[in-house]
Amino acid sequence: MKKLFVGLFTLFSLVTVASAADVSTVPKVKQTKLGQYFTAQEAAAFVVQNGSKSLFLDIRTPAEVTFLGMAQPADANVPYMVEPPFQQWDAAKSSFKLEPNADFIPEVRRRLSEKKLGPDDTIVLMCRSGDRSAAASNLLAEAGFKHVYSVVDGYEGDLAGDGPKAGQRAVNGWKNAGLPWSYKLDRAKMYKINN
């Protein structure tokens, strides 16, 4: 594990906040008010260089984290959306409904405080493919946070349009880049675990 992070640090040592993902290539649904983006690889390099001075959050639902694993360097899972108390079907999306997590901003503040960081420090958000992290970035911007980066290709990446993996999340993203992740979760990083 340590060897992988040293390798990432060496490989991406030139990545800085200023050289993050090219804004002109970010799809409209993934654009944020702050205009601050990372690709998964840029986020990994940034976290290696700035882990103690930044907060890296996986904002997917607890179910996604449970069944798909989590980026190992993520500080915590703080879901932007959650399942309602009673499962409801979203016919337009052909999936179960999700609703905004009313506890999202307070939990982000708590996780910042836990790391002895504040609202002026950098926050990196990663969801499945970059849509929710953009929306969550906008919510944090409205709450006064200024340094919020959305990982535009997310944890699983974008859907392949053609070829043998058409319709699968196989184009880019944290997992497809071979960045460190695991199914083994750290209880302290999980959202609202009851003892």
Residue pairs with C-beta under 8 A, 6 or more apart in sequence:
1 72
1 180
4 180
5 48
5 73
5 180
8 44
8 45
8 48
8 179
9 45
9 48
9 49
11 45
12 41
12 42
12 44
12 45
12 48
13 45
13 49
15 42
15 45
15 46
15 49
17 36
17 46
17 122
17 149
19 42
20 36
20 37
20 38
20 39
20 42
20 46
20 149
21 37
21 38
21 39
21 42
21 152
23 31
23 35
23 37
26 37
26 152
29 131
29 134
30 37
30 130
30 131
30 133
30 134
30 150
30 152
31 134
32 134
32 137
32 138
32 141
32 148
32 150
33 137
33 138
33 141
33 142
34 137
34 138
34 141
34 146
34 147
34 148
36 137
36 147
36 148
36 149
36 150
37 149
37 150
37 151
37 152
38 46
38 124
38 149
38 150
38 151
38 152
39 151
39 152
39 153
39 172
40 126
40 151
40 153
40 154
40 155
40 157
40 172
40 173
40 174
40 177
40 179
41 177
41 179
43 56
43 124
43 126
43 149
43 151
43 174
44 71
44 73
44 174
44 177
44 179
44 180
46 54
46 122
46 124
46 149
47 54
47 56
47 73
47 124
48 73
50 122
51 73
52 115
53 117
53 121
53 122
54 117
54 121
54 122
54 123
54 124
55 75
55 76
55 108
55 111
55 112
55 115
55 117
55 121
55 122
55 123
55 124
56 71
56 73
56 74
56 75
56 123
56 124
56 126
57 74
57 75
57 76
57 77
57 78
57 108
57 111
57 123
57 124
57 125
57 126
58 65
58 70
58 71
58 74
58 76
58 77
58 78
58 126
58 127
58 155
59 77
59 78
59 79
59 80
59 104
59 125
59 126
59 127
59 132
59 133
59 136
60 68
60 77
60 79
60 126
60 127
60 128
60 132
60 155
61 79
61 81
61 82
61 83
61 98
62 77
62 79
62 190
62 191
63 83
64 128
65 77
65 185
65 190
66 185
68 155
68 156
68 175
69 175
69 181
69 182
69 183
70 77
70 155
70 181
70 182
70 185
70 189
71 126
71 155
71 174
71 179
71 180
71 181
72 180
72 181
72 182
73 180
74 126
74 189
75 111
75 115
75 189
76 111
76 189
76 190
76 191
77 189
77 190
77 191
78 101
78 104
78 107
78 108
78 111
78 191
79 101
79 104
79 191
80 100
80 101
80 104
80 125
80 127
80 132
80 133
80 135
80 136
80 139
81 98
81 99
81 100
81 101
81 132
82 98
82 99
82 100
82 101
83 96
83 97
83 98
83 99
84 97
84 98
84 99
87 96
87 97
88 96
88 97
89 95
89 96
89 97
90 96
90 97
101 107
103 192
104 136
104 139
105 139
105 140
105 143
107 191
108 123
108 140
108 145
109 119
112 118
112 119
112 121
112 123
119 144
119 145
119 146
120 146
120 147
121 147
122 147
122 148
122 149
123 140
123 145
123 147
123 148
123 149
124 149
124 151
125 133
125 136
125 137
125 140
125 148
125 149
125 150
125 151
126 133
126 151
126 154
126 155
126 174
127 133
127 136
127 151
127 154
127 155
128 154
128 155
128 156
128 169
129 153
129 154
129 155
129 156
129 157
129 158
129 159
129 169
129 173
130 150
130 151
130 152
130 153
130 154
130 158
133 150
133 151
133 152
133 154
134 150
134 152
136 150
137 148
137 149
137 150
140 148
141 148
151 174
153 171
153 172
153 173
153 174
154 173
154 174
155 173
155 174
155 175
155 181
156 169
156 173
156 174
156 175
156 176
157 169
157 170
157 171
157 172
157 173
157 174
157 175
157 176
158 169
158 171
158 172
158 173
159 166
159 167
159 168
159 169
159 170
159 171
160 166
160 167
160 168
160 169
160 170
160 171
169 176
170 176
174 181
175 181
187 193
